[in-house]
Amino acid sequence: MLLSLAPILLLVALLSTSVALFGSDASYGPNQVALVVAAGATMLVGWLRGMSWQQIQDGMVGAITVSIMPMMILLMGMVGAITVSIMPMMILLSVGALIGSWIISGTVPGMIFYGLQLLNPDIFYAASAVICALASLSVGSSWTVAGTLGIGLMGIATTYGLSPAITAGAIISGAYFGDKLSPLSDTTNLAAAAVGVDLFEHIKNMLWTTLPAFALALLFFAIIGSEGAAAPDDITRIRAALSDQFAITPWVLSPLALMLAMIYFKIPAYPAILLCTLCGTAYGAVFQPEVVRSMALTAHPESPAPLLQGLWMALFSGYQSPAEMDQLSQLLNKGGLASMLNTIFLILTAMTFGGLLDSTGILRQLLDLVLKGVKRTGDLILATVGGGIITNILAADQFLAITLPGRLFISAYDDRGLSRLSLSRTLEDSATLTSVLVPWNTCGAFMAATLGVATFTYAPYALFNLICPVLAVLFGYLMIAQPQQTAVSP
């Protein structure tokens, strides 16, 4: 057992050091280095146990083949060989292109613009949660929302004598609600990819715990009230900047309606995302031609076809707002294929480490130890929630808290006839949402520094993040919304 735990303990030590040295930037390179080093240690354990290099290599390669092969097949032109279920790396790349196209089309700015109208001075906390939820749902990033709208809302709360802790809790609750349900979110895509389920089926299944948890949080924020708060100047400036830069009309929300329709009709994730990306690109050319041209001419003044080049840039490198619009830049400068490369890098390194844990027998040994007390579905859900929380505490990174427990518990769900959709949902209910409650986790550190409220101070009011794991365990013991294996997409 000590030998089996050695790579795990090394990874925890390396990740803790990574966070201490790099802070919130640890996810953008340093953590991947830690995974590679830990993978090397796992190889050494396998060698000490008498395994040949070929056996170790086969275990490592087998773990990432399912992610690599679709890309290789597409690059070779063998599209017909791909099954209807699209693999993680291609989905992540297509999501990056989708974000860029939806920003350049005015869809994301339109969602934020209209969402800001919900702010009511008499229900400041609840309105803040709703605004952040809509913004995060549109951009797929809780960090982006907290770093833009969140900063403005915190300043308003301070000006009017409202509680910074409750305001931060409302912002985080809304931001993580949207992040959790957005098909543009990297954690949502990662959770579905880590256990091999369809992205949209994963999102639909998460509604069972996500909607009740957010409704309970909103009820609290509405009851507590915030009379006396006034309409914020910061929000007004953001809306003015959005309307100045983009031609915002209800028509620009059509790509969102198309996405919702495809989710309803169960269109597979990859073709649905591609179609919505094409729709967003066309809308950019029709509704925002000046924005598209200006982005191309700013980067390439001699561009012979600025409209085409601007659309191309949005798909690859994302939207870039004019230099003088700093506040708008913080909110919208994102998207593109390139934005997903770091997440793909993380998936590869995490799967390599997980594959080596599996092939050397370490994973099975740890799994047997963890599952000794599991006798029913509720016990398994509780163990999964605990695994996500513990990994967030020890590994200090929500991506690892999704991928490592996800791989650890796959066989347990399969053996009990439970759909992997239950596993992917529980990973999000625990790993994604509790990351922001740990001060030394990258998410907790980012939110504390950005919002100016200590993690343990806002944590009691991040109600959505606290309620979801409890509902997940409760639903497990009551056997509510626990689909069987037939619900998993092939």
C-alpha positions as CSV (number, residue, x, y, z in Angstrom):
1,M,0.0,0.0,0.0
2,L,2.9,2.4,0.8
3,L,4.4,1.8,-2.6
4,S,1.0,2.3,-4.3
5,L,0.4,5.6,-2.4
6,A,3.9,6.9,-3.3
7,P,3.0,8.4,-6.7
8,I,-0.3,9.8,-5.3
9,L,1.6,11.5,-2.4
10,L,4.2,12.8,-4.8
11,L,1.5,14.3,-7.1
12,V,-0.1,16.0,-4.1
13,A,3.2,17.5,-3.0
14,L,4.1,18.7,-6.5
15,L,0.6,20.2,-7.0
16,S,0.8,22.0,-3.7
17,T,4.2,23.4,-4.6
18,S,2.8,24.4,-8.0
19,V,0.0,26.4,-6.4
20,A,2.3,27.9,-3.9
21,L,4.7,29.1,-6.6
22,F,2.3,30.0,-9.4
23,G,-1.0,30.7,-7.7
24,S,-4.0,30.9,-10.0
25,D,-1.7,30.4,-13.0
26,A,-0.8,26.9,-11.9
27,S,-3.4,25.3,-14.2
28,Y,-1.7,26.8,-17.3
29,G,1.4,24.7,-17.5
30,P,2.8,24.0,-14.0
31,N,0.2,21.4,-13.0
32,Q,0.8,19.5,-16.2
33,V,4.5,19.3,-15.4
34,A,3.5,17.8,-12.0
35,L,1.4,15.2,-13.7
36,V,4.2,14.2,-16.1
37,V,6.7,13.8,-13.1
38,A,4.1,11.8,-11.2
39,A,3.5,9.6,-14.2
40,G,7.3,8.9,-14.3
41,A,7.1,7.9,-10.6
42,T,4.2,5.6,-11.4
43,M,6.3,3.9,-14.2
44,L,9.0,3.3,-11.6
45,V,6.5,1.6,-9.3
46,G,5.4,-0.6,-12.1
47,W,9.0,-1.5,-12.9
48,L,9.6,-2.3,-9.2
49,R,6.7,-4.7,-9.4
50,G,8.2,-6.6,-12.2
51,M,6.4,-5.1,-15.2
52,S,8.1,-4.7,-18.5
53,W,8.3,-1.4,-20.3
54,Q,6.0,-2.7,-23.0
55,Q,3.3,-3.4,-20.4
56,I,3.7,0.0,-18.8
57,Q,3.7,1.7,-22.2
58,D,0.6,-0.2,-23.3
59,G,-1.3,0.9,-20.2
60,M,-0.3,4.6,-20.7
61,V,-1.1,4.7,-24.5
62,G,-4.3,2.8,-24.0
63,A,-5.6,5.5,-21.6
64,I,-5.3,8.3,-24.1
65,T,-5.9,6.5,-27.4
66,V,-9.6,7.2,-27.1
67,S,-8.9,10.9,-27.1
68,I,-6.1,10.9,-29.7
69,M,-7.7,8.6,-32.4
70,P,-10.6,10.9,-33.6
71,M,-8.2,13.7,-34.2
72,M,-5.7,11.5,-36.1
73,I,-8.6,10.0,-38.2
74,L,-9.8,13.5,-39.1
75,L,-6.4,14.7,-40.0
76,M,-6.0,11.6,-42.3
77,G,-9.4,12.4,-43.9
78,M,-11.0,9.1,-42.7
79,V,-14.2,10.9,-41.4
80,G,-16.4,7.8,-41.9
81,A,-14.5,5.9,-39.3
82,I,-15.6,8.1,-36.5
83,T,-18.7,7.0,-34.5
84,V,-21.6,9.2,-33.7
85,S,-20.3,9.6,-30.2
86,I,-17.6,12.4,-30.6
87,M,-14.5,12.2,-28.5
88,P,-13.3,14.8,-26.0
89,M,-10.5,16.5,-27.8
90,M,-12.6,17.3,-31.0
91,I,-15.5,18.5,-28.8
92,L,-13.2,20.8,-26.8
93,L,-11.7,22.3,-30.0
94,S,-15.1,22.8,-31.5
95,V,-16.3,24.5,-28.3
96,G,-13.4,27.0,-28.6
97,A,-14.5,27.9,-32.1
98,L,-18.1,28.2,-30.9
99,I,-17.2,30.7,-28.2
100,G,-15.3,32.9,-30.7
101,S,-18.2,32.8,-33.2
102,W,-20.8,33.6,-30.6
103,I,-18.9,36.6,-29.3
104,I,-18.2,38.0,-32.8
105,S,-21.9,37.5,-33.8
106,G,-23.1,39.5,-30.8
107,T,-24.8,36.5,-29.2
108,V,-22.8,36.5,-26.0
109,P,-22.8,40.3,-25.8
110,G,-26.6,40.2,-26.3
111,M,-27.1,37.7,-23.6
112,I,-25.1,39.8,-21.1
113,F,-26.8,43.0,-22.2
114,Y,-30.3,41.7,-21.7
115,G,-29.4,39.8,-18.6
116,L,-28.1,43.0,-16.9
117,Q,-31.7,44.4,-17.2
118,L,-32.7,42.0,-14.5
119,L,-30.8,43.9,-11.8
120,N,-33.4,45.3,-9.4
121,P,-32.1,47.5,-6.5
122,D,-34.6,45.9,-4.1
123,I,-33.4,42.4,-4.6
124,F,-29.7,43.0,-5.1
125,Y,-28.3,39.7,-4.0
126,A,-30.8,37.5,-5.9
127,A,-30.4,39.8,-9.0
128,S,-26.6,39.5,-8.8
129,A,-26.9,35.7,-8.7
130,V,-29.2,35.7,-11.8
131,I,-27.1,38.2,-13.8
132,C,-23.9,36.2,-13.1
133,A,-25.7,32.9,-14.0
134,L,-26.8,34.3,-17.3
135,A,-23.4,35.7,-18.1
136,S,-21.6,32.6,-17.1
137,L,-24.1,30.4,-19.1
138,S,-23.3,32.5,-22.2
139,V,-19.5,32.6,-21.8
140,G,-19.0,29.3,-20.0
141,S,-16.5,30.7,-17.5
142,S,-17.1,31.5,-13.8
143,W,-13.7,33.2,-13.6
144,T,-14.5,35.6,-16.4
145,V,-17.8,36.6,-14.9
146,A,-16.3,37.1,-11.4
147,G,-13.4,39.1,-12.8
148,T,-15.7,41.5,-14.7
149,L,-19.3,41.7,-13.5
150,G,-18.3,40.4,-10.1
151,I,-15.9,43.2,-9.5
152,G,-18.5,45.8,-10.4
153,L,-21.1,44.2,-8.2
154,M,-18.7,44.0,-5.2
155,G,-17.9,47.7,-5.6
156,I,-21.7,48.5,-5.6
157,A,-22.3,46.4,-2.5
158,T,-19.5,48.2,-0.6
159,T,-20.8,51.7,-1.7
160,Y,-24.3,51.0,-0.4
161,G,-23.2,49.2,2.8
162,L,-24.3,45.7,1.7
163,S,-22.5,42.6,2.9
164,P,-19.4,41.8,0.9
165,A,-19.6,38.2,2.0
166,I,-23.2,37.6,0.9
167,T,-22.6,39.5,-2.4
168,A,-19.5,37.3,-3.1
169,G,-21.6,34.2,-2.3
170,A,-24.3,35.3,-4.7
171,I,-21.8,36.1,-7.4
172,I,-20.1,32.7,-7.0
173,S,-23.4,30.8,-6.8
174,G,-24.6,32.4,-10.1
175,A,-21.3,32.1,-11.8
176,Y,-20.9,28.4,-11.0
177,F,-24.5,27.7,-12.0
178,G,-23.9,29.0,-15.5
179,D,-20.5,27.4,-15.7
180,K,-21.8,24.1,-14.7
181,L,-24.6,24.0,-17.3
182,S,-22.9,25.8,-20.2
183,P,-21.8,23.6,-23.1
184,L,-19.0,26.2,-23.5
185,S,-17.5,25.4,-20.1
186,D,-14.2,23.5,-20.0
187,T,-15.2,21.7,-16.7
188,T,-18.5,20.6,-18.2
189,N,-16.8,19.2,-21.2
190,L,-14.0,17.7,-19.1
191,A,-16.5,15.8,-16.8
192,A,-18.3,14.4,-19.8
193,A,-15.1,13.4,-21.5
194,A,-13.5,11.9,-18.4
195,V,-16.1,9.2,-18.0
196,G,-17.1,8.9,-21.7
197,V,-20.7,10.3,-21.9
198,D,-22.4,12.6,-24.4
199,L,-22.0,16.3,-23.5
200,F,-25.6,17.3,-23.9
201,E,-26.9,14.2,-22.1
202,H,-24.5,15.1,-19.3
203,I,-26.0,18.7,-19.1
204,K,-29.6,17.4,-19.1
205,N,-28.9,14.9,-16.3
206,M,-27.3,17.7,-14.2
207,L,-30.5,19.6,-14.1
208,W,-31.8,17.2,-11.4
209,T,-29.5,18.6,-8.8
210,T,-28.5,21.9,-10.3
211,L,-32.0,23.5,-10.7
212,P,-33.2,22.7,-7.1
213,A,-30.0,23.8,-5.6
214,F,-30.0,27.1,-7.4
215,A,-33.7,27.7,-6.6
216,L,-33.0,27.2,-2.9
217,A,-30.0,29.6,-3.1
218,L,-32.1,32.2,-4.9
219,L,-34.9,31.9,-2.3
220,F,-32.4,32.7,0.5
221,F,-30.9,35.6,-1.4
222,A,-34.4,37.0,-2.1
223,I,-35.6,36.6,1.5
224,I,-32.5,38.3,2.9
225,G,-33.2,41.3,0.7
226,S,-31.1,44.4,0.1
227,E,-33.4,47.4,0.2
228,G,-31.7,50.7,-0.4
229,A,-29.4,49.5,-3.1
230,A,-29.5,51.7,-6.2
231,A,-28.9,50.9,-9.9
232,P,-25.2,50.6,-10.4
233,D,-23.2,53.0,-12.6
234,D,-20.7,50.2,-13.4
235,I,-23.4,48.0,-14.8
236,T,-24.8,50.9,-16.9
237,R,-21.3,51.6,-18.3
238,I,-20.9,47.9,-19.3
239,R,-24.3,47.9,-21.1
240,A,-23.4,51.2,-22.8
241,A,-20.0,49.7,-23.9
242,L,-21.7,46.6,-25.2
243,S,-24.3,48.5,-27.2
244,D,-21.6,50.9,-28.6
245,Q,-19.5,48.1,-29.8
246,F,-22.1,45.6,-31.0
247,A,-25.4,45.9,-32.9
248,I,-27.5,44.3,-30.2
249,T,-31.1,43.1,-31.1
250,P,-33.1,40.1,-30.2
251,W,-32.1,38.5,-33.5
252,V,-28.5,38.0,-32.2
253,L,-29.9,35.5,-29.7
254,S,-30.9,33.1,-32.5
255,P,-27.8,30.9,-32.2
256,L,-28.7,30.4,-28.5
257,A,-32.2,29.3,-29.5
258,L,-30.7,27.0,-32.1
259,M,-28.5,25.4,-29.4
260,L,-31.4,24.9,-27.0
261,A,-33.4,23.3,-29.8
262,M,-30.6,20.9,-30.6
263,I,-30.3,20.0,-26.9
264,Y,-34.0,19.3,-26.8
265,F,-34.0,17.2,-29.9
266,K,-30.9,15.2,-28.6
267,I,-28.7,16.1,-31.6
268,P,-25.2,14.7,-30.8
269,A,-22.8,17.3,-29.3
270,Y,-20.2,17.6,-32.1
271,P,-22.5,18.3,-35.1
272,A,-24.7,20.5,-32.9
273,I,-21.7,22.6,-31.8
274,L,-20.4,22.8,-35.4
275,L,-23.8,24.0,-36.7
276,C,-24.2,26.6,-34.0
277,T,-20.6,27.7,-34.8
278,L,-21.5,28.2,-38.4
279,C,-24.6,30.0,-37.4
280,G,-22.6,32.4,-35.2
281,T,-20.1,33.0,-37.9
282,A,-22.8,33.9,-40.4
283,Y,-24.4,36.2,-37.9
284,G,-21.1,37.9,-37.3
285,A,-20.8,38.6,-41.1
286,V,-24.5,39.8,-41.3
287,F,-25.0,41.7,-38.0
288,Q,-21.5,42.8,-36.9
289,P,-19.5,43.3,-40.1
290,E,-17.7,46.5,-38.7
291,V,-16.7,44.7,-35.5
292,V,-15.3,41.8,-37.6
293,R,-13.4,44.1,-40.0
294,S,-12.0,46.2,-37.2
295,M,-10.6,43.2,-35.4
296,A,-8.9,42.0,-38.6
297,L,-7.5,45.4,-39.5
298,T,-6.2,46.1,-36.0
299,A,-4.1,42.9,-36.2
300,H,-3.3,43.1,-39.9
301,P,-3.7,46.6,-41.3
302,E,-3.0,45.4,-44.9
303,S,-5.5,42.6,-44.9
304,P,-7.0,42.1,-48.4
305,A,-10.2,40.6,-47.0
306,P,-10.8,41.9,-43.5
307,L,-14.3,40.4,-43.1
308,L,-13.2,36.9,-43.9
309,Q,-9.9,37.3,-41.9
310,G,-11.8,38.6,-38.9
311,L,-14.2,35.7,-38.9
312,W,-11.2,33.3,-39.3
313,M,-9.4,34.9,-36.4
314,A,-12.5,34.7,-34.1
315,L,-12.7,30.9,-34.8
316,F,-9.0,30.3,-34.1
317,S,-7.8,32.9,-31.5
318,G,-11.1,34.3,-30.2
319,Y,-12.5,37.8,-30.0
320,Q,-10.3,40.8,-29.3
321,S,-12.0,44.1,-28.4
322,P,-10.5,47.5,-29.2
323,A,-7.6,48.5,-26.9
324,E,-9.4,51.5,-25.5
325,M,-12.3,49.4,-24.1
326,D,-10.5,47.8,-21.2
327,Q,-13.7,46.8,-19.2
328,L,-15.2,45.2,-22.3
329,S,-11.9,43.5,-23.1
330,Q,-11.9,41.8,-19.7
331,L,-15.4,40.4,-20.3
332,L,-15.2,39.3,-23.9
333,N,-11.6,38.7,-25.0
334,K,-11.8,34.9,-25.1
335,G,-12.7,31.9,-27.3
336,G,-11.1,30.3,-30.3
337,L,-9.5,26.9,-31.0
338,A,-6.3,28.0,-29.3
339,S,-8.0,28.7,-26.0
340,M,-8.7,24.9,-25.6
341,L,-5.2,23.7,-26.1
342,N,-4.2,24.0,-22.4
343,T,-7.3,22.0,-21.4
344,I,-6.4,19.3,-24.0
345,F,-2.9,19.3,-22.6
346,L,-4.3,18.8,-19.1
347,I,-6.5,15.9,-20.3
348,L,-3.5,14.2,-21.9
349,T,-1.3,14.4,-18.9
350,A,-4.1,13.5,-16.4
351,M,-5.1,10.5,-18.6
352,T,-1.5,9.4,-18.8
353,F,-1.1,9.5,-15.1
354,G,-4.5,7.7,-14.6
355,G,-3.6,5.1,-17.2
356,L,-0.4,4.3,-15.4
357,L,-2.1,4.1,-12.1
358,D,-4.5,1.6,-13.7
359,S,-1.9,-0.5,-15.6
360,T,0.4,-0.8,-12.6
361,G,-2.4,-2.1,-10.3
362,I,-2.3,1.0,-8.0
363,L,-5.7,2.2,-9.1
364,R,-7.4,-1.1,-8.5
365,Q,-5.8,-1.4,-5.1
366,L,-6.9,2.0,-4.0
367,L,-10.4,1.4,-5.5
368,D,-10.8,-1.8,-3.6
369,L,-9.9,0.1,-0.4
370,V,-12.3,3.0,-1.1
371,L,-15.2,0.7,-2.0
372,K,-15.0,-1.6,0.9
373,G,-17.7,0.2,2.7
374,V,-19.9,0.7,-0.3
375,K,-23.1,-1.4,-0.1
376,R,-25.7,0.6,-2.0
377,T,-26.0,3.4,-4.5
378,G,-26.1,6.1,-1.9
379,D,-22.8,4.9,-0.5
380,L,-21.2,5.0,-4.0
381,I,-22.5,8.6,-4.6
382,L,-21.2,9.6,-1.1
383,A,-17.8,8.1,-1.9
384,T,-17.7,9.9,-5.2
385,V,-18.6,13.3,-3.6
386,G,-16.0,12.6,-0.9
387,G,-13.4,11.8,-3.5
388,G,-14.0,15.0,-5.4
389,I,-13.8,17.1,-2.2
390,I,-10.7,15.4,-1.0
391,T,-8.9,15.8,-4.3
392,N,-9.8,19.5,-4.4
393,I,-8.3,19.8,-0.9
394,L,-5.2,17.7,-1.6
395,A,-4.5,18.4,-5.3
396,A,-5.7,22.0,-5.2
397,D,-7.1,21.9,-8.8
398,Q,-10.7,21.3,-9.9
399,F,-9.6,19.7,-13.2
400,L,-7.7,17.0,-11.3
401,A,-10.6,16.6,-8.9
402,I,-12.7,15.7,-12.0
403,T,-10.4,13.5,-13.9
404,L,-8.7,11.4,-11.2
405,P,-11.8,10.4,-9.2
406,G,-13.7,10.0,-12.5
407,R,-11.3,7.4,-13.6
408,L,-11.2,5.8,-10.1
409,F,-15.0,5.2,-9.9
410,I,-15.9,4.3,-13.5
411,S,-15.7,0.5,-13.0
412,A,-17.6,0.8,-9.7
413,Y,-20.6,2.4,-11.5
414,D,-20.3,-0.1,-14.4
415,D,-20.3,-3.0,-12.0
416,R,-23.5,-1.8,-10.3
417,G,-25.3,-1.2,-13.5
418,L,-25.4,2.6,-13.0
419,S,-25.1,5.0,-15.9
420,R,-21.9,6.9,-16.1
421,L,-24.2,10.0,-16.4
422,S,-24.7,9.6,-12.6
423,L,-20.9,9.6,-12.2
424,S,-20.3,12.7,-14.4
425,R,-23.1,14.6,-12.7
426,T,-21.7,13.7,-9.2
427,L,-18.2,14.7,-10.2
428,E,-19.6,18.2,-11.1
429,D,-21.7,18.4,-8.0
430,S,-18.6,17.8,-5.9
431,A,-15.4,18.5,-7.7
432,T,-16.5,21.5,-9.8
433,L,-18.5,23.2,-7.2
434,T,-16.4,22.7,-4.0
435,S,-13.1,23.8,-5.6
436,V,-14.0,27.5,-4.9
437,L,-14.5,26.6,-1.2
438,V,-10.9,25.6,-0.6
439,P,-8.6,28.6,0.0
440,W,-5.5,27.0,-1.5
441,N,-7.3,25.6,-4.5
442,T,-6.7,27.6,-7.7
443,C,-10.4,28.5,-7.8
444,G,-10.6,29.5,-4.1
445,A,-7.5,31.6,-4.4
446,F,-8.7,33.3,-7.6
447,M,-12.1,34.2,-6.2
448,A,-10.7,35.5,-2.9
449,A,-8.1,37.7,-4.7
450,T,-10.6,38.9,-7.3
451,L,-13.6,39.7,-5.1
452,G,-11.6,40.8,-2.1
453,V,-13.3,38.5,0.3
454,A,-11.5,35.7,2.1
455,T,-12.6,32.2,1.1
456,F,-13.8,31.1,4.5
457,T,-15.7,34.4,4.8
458,Y,-17.8,34.0,1.6
459,A,-18.0,30.1,1.7
460,P,-21.1,30.0,4.0
461,Y,-22.9,32.2,1.5
462,A,-21.9,30.3,-1.7
463,L,-25.1,28.4,-1.2
464,F,-25.4,26.8,-4.6
465,N,-22.0,25.3,-4.2
466,L,-22.8,24.0,-0.7
467,I,-26.3,22.6,-1.6
468,C,-25.5,20.7,-4.7
469,P,-23.2,18.1,-3.1
470,V,-25.8,17.5,-0.3
471,L,-28.6,17.0,-2.9
472,A,-26.3,14.6,-4.8
473,V,-25.9,12.4,-1.8
474,L,-29.5,12.6,-0.8
475,F,-30.7,11.7,-4.3
476,G,-28.3,8.7,-4.2
477,Y,-29.8,7.3,-1.0
478,L,-33.4,8.0,-2.2
479,M,-32.6,6.5,-5.6
480,I,-33.8,9.7,-7.4
481,A,-32.5,10.3,-10.9
482,Q,-30.1,7.4,-11.0
483,P,-30.2,6.2,-14.6
484,Q,-29.1,2.8,-15.6
485,Q,-26.3,1.9,-18.0
486,T,-28.7,2.0,-21.0
487,A,-28.8,5.8,-20.7
488,V,-25.1,6.1,-21.6
489,S,-24.5,7.2,-25.2
490,P,-22.4,4.6,-27.1
